[in-house]
């Protein structure tokens, strides 16, 4: 007769991995996430540029065109809070206060959602008013 431990009908305990997360799987156990202020700056600029009522203006140096420029941001802060300063060109004519409020809301929401930083202050300077480019003006011809 065989011993009970070697009997084929005796259940053998099976060890399975625990479904509970290990300590290293917890957010604090994996390390830190730091998001550079340069990244926050780009998010703020993109959010401002994508707000209705903002425009891109032609960059010119000594009368020569060098592409386009939109919103420009500077970001500073400490811990989980940031301060954002924006310079934004707006379309003319448009209600400036309403457009700036929309820019503030869009930038604050995007920065907080994408980075987790709380926006402590958000200063907006209207850097230019620009008539959006339309169709070229007709030229008169002498006949």
Secondary structure, 3 states (H helix, E strand, C coil): CCCHHHCCCCCCCCCCCCCCCCHHHCHHHHCCCCCCHHHHHHHHHHHHHCCCCECCEEEEECCEEEEEECCEEEEEEECCEEEEEEEEEEECCCCHHHHHHHHHHHHHHHHHHHHCCEEEEEEEEEEEEECCCCCCCCCCCCC
